[in-house]
């Protein structure tokens, strides 16, 4: 009897593993059958992902997604998402898209409920401020003051960081991330919480802005590709592409093209 129970348990476990593997392979097969990799992205995070008025996308992460699709032999179609809805969109049934890219930091919280690729870009929190006030901010403590207005986009890690670490500052939430740098320059707020990947772009394109703490980020992490569970075969394909891009210099060339720091 005991042997029969053990045999039944083993068969059940093997069937479960087989089902997971089958679902995983089916996801890749569906992408190949469709001929298109559906990529969710916010399109509001220069120079990683940006959606122009005509609906076209450009950016560092956009090119990484296109490389993944190219190695799968399919085209790329970008699907709009947002920071507040990103998790729900990734885990939606039916799926909203196959994977998501665009400044998505790898965190334990995301790994607990979703799949994340290997990192392909170093990242960390920093600030943007007006160039005329660059000397005012020498540390995070200089930002965490009652007379400092800090502007963030909603629903992402920038807002989370601001609310947890800047308890004395005034937090101002603005719905469109790409509009915040100009609002800082115009005096609508004093500081933007952003990333070391994003800040250099705006400093380089708007002389009214500065990133005085760029060399000393408040946090350190990595950006990766996000997808729902059950897509292990797709995850393997994504990681294979990332490793190839690191090995052959493609990733470094993209870092240089977009002026990104902390390249591999």
Rosetta blueprint (number, residue, H / E / L):
1 X L
2 X H
3 X H
4 X H
5 X H
6 X H
7 X H
8 X H
9 X H
10 X H
11 X H
12 X H
13 X H
14 X H
15 X H
16 X H
17 X H
18 X H
19 X H
20 X H
21 X H
22 X H
23 X H
24 X H
25 X H
26 X H
27 X H
28 X H
29 X H
30 X H
31 X H
32 X H
33 X H
34 X H
35 X L
36 X E
37 X E
38 X E
39 X E
40 X E
41 X E
42 X L
43 X L
44 X E
45 X E
46 X L
47 X L
48 X L
49 X E
50 X E
51 X E
52 X L
53 X L
54 X L
55 X L
56 X L
57 X E
58 X E
59 X L
60 X H
61 X H
62 X H
63 X H
64 X H
65 X H
66 X H
67 X H
68 X H
69 X H
70 X H
71 X H
72 X H
73 X L
74 X L
75 X E
76 X E
77 X E
78 X E
79 X E
80 X E
81 X L
82 X L
83 X L
84 X L
85 X L
86 X H
87 X H
88 X H
89 X H
90 X H
91 X H
92 X L
93 X L
94 X L
95 X L
96 X L
97 X L
98 X L
99 X E
100 X E
101 X L
102 X L
103 X L
104 X L
105 X E
106 X L
107 X L
108 X H
109 X H
110 X H
111 X H
112 X H
113 X H
114 X L
115 X E
116 X E
117 X L
118 X L
119 X L
120 X L
121 X E
122 X E
123 X E
124 X L
125 X E
126 X E
127 X E
128 X E
129 X E
130 X E
131 X H
132 X H
133 X H
134 X H
135 X H
136 X H
137 X L
138 X L
139 X L
140 X H
141 X H
142 X H
143 X H
144 X L
145 X L
146 X L
147 X L
148 X L
149 X E
150 X E
151 X E
152 X E
153 X L
154 X L
155 X L
156 X L
157 X H
158 X H
159 X H
160 X H
161 X H
162 X H
163 X H
164 X H
165 X H
166 X L
167 X L
168 X L
169 X L
170 X E
171 X E
172 X E
173 X E
174 X L
175 X L
176 X L
177 X H
178 X H
179 X H
180 X H
181 X H
182 X H
183 X H
184 X H
185 X H
186 X L
187 X L
188 X L
189 X L
190 X L
191 X E
192 X E
193 X E
194 X E
195 X E
196 X H
197 X H
198 X H
199 X H
200 X H
201 X H
202 X H
203 X H
204 X H
205 X H
206 X L
207 X L
208 X L
209 X E
210 X E
211 X L
212 X L
213 X L
214 X L
215 X L
216 X L
217 X L
218 X L
219 X L
220 X L
221 X E
222 X E
223 X E
224 X L
225 X L
226 X E
227 X E
228 X L
229 X L
230 X L
231 X L
232 X H
233 X H
234 X H
235 X H
236 X H
237 X H
238 X H
239 X H
240 X H
241 X H
242 X H
243 X H
244 X H
245 X H
246 X H
247 X H
248 X L
249 X L
250 X H
251 X H
252 X H
253 X H
254 X H
255 X H
256 X H
257 X H
258 X L
259 X L
260 X L
261 X L
262 X L
263 X L
264 X L
